[in-house]
Amino acid sequence: MKIAIAGCGNMGMAFAKSFLQYDLVKKDDLLLIEKSTSRCEALKAEKTGVVVDTISPRVSDYDLIILSVKPQDFAGLHEALREVIRPEQVVLSIMAGIPIAQIQEKLNHPLVIRAMPNTPAMLGMGITGFTAAKEVDLNNLRKVENLINATGRSIFLEDESMLDAVTALSGSGPAYFYYVVKAMVEAGKQMGFDDAVAALLVKQTMLGAYHLINTADKSLDDLIKAVASKGGTTEAALRQFEAGALADTLIAGIKAAQVRATELSKG
């Protein structure tokens, strides 16, 4: 495929580099559209693809157009794109909070797929929820799914409104994880470790725990019980977490993120 990417920040470039890594697109067939002059120069130096700073008729030559600009920047982009887009081109939006119907209206174009990736996509370890307008056929949907999977894994959702939940759970999820890690590192420092040792203990613990979740044939409750022996140290910590309603607080926070995502999508 020939792919144009409008907006070449972290997420746009995560997609671009993943496509190149897995030979899903050639550099000469990858158009990078970036309005920032300094960013354009940096991209040209990297030689990741063909770099331009504006939407132009050449965009018509590409099979897929990926919109990875900030949502507030779409207003300054859609009029120019509307002038050059061809009926058979597919648009993949990874902009947060802008629904398919709005993109279709602004571009006067029906073939729109909407996705919500997360930042681990930059390492090829992301998870992306995506959905599509009814006008997108199965062939195009599978092609885009294959591209998305280059950045990690994906899940297709029939109901577009569930992307708000994806945004709250996995889109924002890395920040929750970092928040817990930061608190654990701080606990280590308060118990007498220096920054480096506390961080090493916590990060390696998280890494090992992740692999156990993925490989052990046990539920999360079973994994917790395997560590928390009766009357032991882990049980003392878990009791404190329960007293502070830690799980309820985390769940409430994630639901608040979902509410905010829905508010943003409604403008």
N, C-alpha and C positions, 0 to 999 in steps of 0.2 A: 504493500500500500504506500501511497504518498500521503504524508501527514503534515499538516500545518498546526503549530501550537501558538496560540495568542496568549502571551503572558508567560514569561520565562523565569519565574521565581523558583523557590525550592521545589514546589510540587510539579510545576510544569517541566522542570529539568529532570526531576526524578522519573517522570514518564519518558521523556526523550532518551535519557541514558539507558533506561531499561529496554526500550525498543531496540536501541543500537546493540546493546549487550547480547540480546537474543536473536540478532539478525532479522528483526521483524520489519526493519526499514533501513534503507541506505542513507548515508549522510546527505547525498545529493537530492534525496527525496524527502528530506526533513526540513521544513520551513519554520524558522523560529522568529516570531514577531514580538519585539520588545521595544516599548516606547522610550525607555531610559537610555540616554546616549552612552553613559558610562557602562551600563550593563551590556549594551550592544557591542561595545568595543571588547569587553571581557569575553563575550560569547564568540566573537570572531576570532579572538586569540586562541580559544579552546578548540576551534574548528569542529564543533559538535554537529553543525548543520549549516544550512543557508540562513544567514541572519539579515533581517530587515527591521525597520523601525515603524512601519505603517502598514495598514491594510491596503492592498492594491489588487488590481485585476489578476495578478499572478496567483492569488489564493484560489481562483477558479480551477487551477490545474491539479488540485489536491483532492484525494478521496475522502479524507477525514479532517475535520477542523476541531481542534480541542480548545475549549475556552477555559483557561486557567488564570484569568485575571481576577483581581479582587472584585467582589460583587458591586462595589460602588463605582468601579471603572467600566462596567459593562455599558453604562449609559453613554459613555464617550466612544464606544466601540461598535455598537450594533448598527448604527446608521450606515457606516462605511461597509460593514460586512454584508448588510442587506443588499447593497448595490452590486456585489460581485458574486454572491453565492449562487451555485447552480442547483437545480431541483434534485439531482441524484446524490449530492454530497450529504454526508452524515455529520452531524454536530454532536460532539461529546462535551458536556459541561461538567467541570469539577468545581464550579463556583458554589459556594455555600449560600443557601437561603433563597435562590431564585428558581421557582418551579418551572417545569417543562412548558406549561401553557404560556407563561410570560415570555420565555425564550422564543417559542414559536411565533408569538404575536410580534415581538420586536424585530425578528428576522424575516417574518413572513415566510416561514419555512417549517415544514412538518417533521422532518427526520431528525429528531432530537433524542439523545440519550443523556441521562443525568446520573452522575456518580458522586459518592462521598468517600474519598480515600483518607488515609491517615499518614502521619509523618514517617512511620517506619517504611513507607514505600520508597523512601530515599535509599534504603539499604536492600530493597527487593524483598522486604519482609512485612509489607503492609497488608491490610485487609480493606477491601472496598465494597461497599454496598452500591448497587446500581439498578436503575429501572429505565424504561423506555416508553416513548410515545407509541400509541397503537399503530401508527403509520410505519414504524420501523420493522422491516421484515426479519425473519429468523436468520437469514444469511448474514445480513449486516450486524445483527445483534451478536452472533457467534464470533464474527471477526473482531468486534470491539471487546468482547469478553476475553478473547485470546490476548489482546493487547494489554488489557487491565491486569491479567494474570502475570504479566511480566514483572509487575511491581509487587507481587506477593500472591494473595488469594482474593477471591471475590465471591459475592453472594448476590443473586438476582432477586429482586423484590417486585412482586406484581403491583403492590400498593405503594404509590409514590409517597404517601404521607409517612410511611415507615422510615423514609430517609431521615426524618427528624430524629427518630430514635437511634438510627445508625450514627448520626452526627453526635448525639449525646453519649452513646455507649462506646463506640470505637473511634470516631473522629476526634472527640475530646479525650478519649480514654488514656492516651499516653501521658497527659498532664496529671491525671489522677494517680497513675502509677508512680510518676516522678515525685508527686506530693508525699506518697507513703514512704518512698525511698528516702526522701529528704528528712522526714520525721524520724525514721529509723537511724539514719546517720547522726542526726542531732542527739538521739538517745545515747548512741555510742560515745559521742564526744562528752556528754554529761557524765558518763560512767568512767571517763579517764583516757579514752583512746584519742590519738591525734586524728586530724581530718583524713589523712590518707589511709590509715589502718581501719578506721570506722567505715569509710567508703568501700574499701576492699571487702570487708566482712559482709556488708549488706549487699553489694552488687553480685558477689559470687553466690551468696545465699539465694538471691532472686533468680539468678541464672539456673542454678541447680533445681530450685523449686519449679520453675517453668518446665524444665525437661521432665521432671517427675509427673507433673500434670499431664503432659503429652504422651508419656510412655507407660506409666503405671496403670494397671487395670483396676483402678480404685476410684471411688467417688471423692469429691472434695472433702466431704465429711469424714470419710475413711482416712484420707491423707492427714487431716487435722488430728484425728484420734491417734494416728501412728506416732505423732510427735508429742501430743499432750497426755502424758501418763498421769494417772490419778494422784492428786496431791503434789504434783511436780511444779517446775518453774513455768512451763508453757501454760499450764492451767491457771496459774496465778495471773499471767498476762491476759489470757482470754477472758477471765472474770472481770478484769479492769476494763477491757474493751466493751464487754456487754453492759457493765455499769454505766459507761459513758455513751451507750447506744451508738457505737462506732458504725456498725453495719447499717443501722437506720439512717444515720447521717449521710453515709456514702450514697445510699439508695436515693435519699431525698435530693442530694446534690445532682445526681445524674438525671433525675426526673426534672429538676429545675432547668438543666441544660436542654432537655427535650422541649420544654415549654418555650424557652427562649428561641430555639431553632424554629419552632412553629410560628412564633411572632415575627421573626425575620422573614420567613417565607411568605407571609401575608403582607409584608411591606409596612 
